Amino acid sequence: MSRLAAAAVLAVLLLAGCADQATTLDSASPQPDPSGPTLSRLGEAVAGVDSTRTQLLTAPAAVITGATALDTADAASAEGARAAARGARNAVRSAVPAVTAALEALPQQSATYQRALAALSEAAAPLEPAQKAALEDVVAAGKAEANAIEAFGLTARDAWPAYSALDKAGALWLERATAGWYRTESEAADAYTVLLRPQRAALDRARAALRAADAERRAATDRQRQALIAADAALAPLR
């Protein structure tokens, strides 16, 4: 990888990181040989961390999107609002199938991300102590982030049967509401309450567990984002 090509890769990663949580590093070559193998290796390592982290972050995003879609449909159905529930169910149909695929992919994505972090640690070895330390902070925060996302995934797997039951109940209620089973919104709301009553306690526990796991996951992701920002500042003298 040429000096210009590597610098371009790193600059693109910085711009991509500004758009969302996947904050990345914008670095240039370490002295004294900025066009040599150190820059190439560092550029490849940073690109690896960026791409694998971006993939890993899709898993919790898919779970939260699916859960939010189901919660929105639940709220509309609980009010007996047929039209609102129908619109919310459209979102459910597009969001929920992605959850299973995301949870299945998560362990491999986490392992790949952690291998990329290890490669970044190795690539940082020739740097000055302060710059190396900044990248080691990225590696440490990244490992903690991966662990938090894995823990979130385990919680989501445990919680998802309750959401699946909600999905089935919501679909059944809307089918009945559309078929004219309920004369008024009040009657429809009461029917939904009765339909969900056996599942409501389990659903409430699942929601609470998922919220707690997501809060921990978000905190870890924020710490990694801050570590990436600090590392970018530490590498600024090399550019």
Protein Blocks (a to p, Z undefined) as FASTA:
>chain_A
ZZklmmmmmmmmmmmmmmmmmdccddddddfblkbmklmmmmmmmmmmmmmmmmmmmmmm
mmmmmmmmmmmmmmmmmnopaklmmmmmmmmmmmmmmmmmmmmmmmmmmmmmmmmmmmmm
mmmmmpcfklmmmmmmmmmmmmmmmmmmmmmmmmmmmmmmmmmmmmmmmmmmmmmmmnop
afbfklmmmmmmmmmmmmmmmmmmmmmmmmmmmmmmmmmmmmmmmmmmmmmmmmmmmZZ
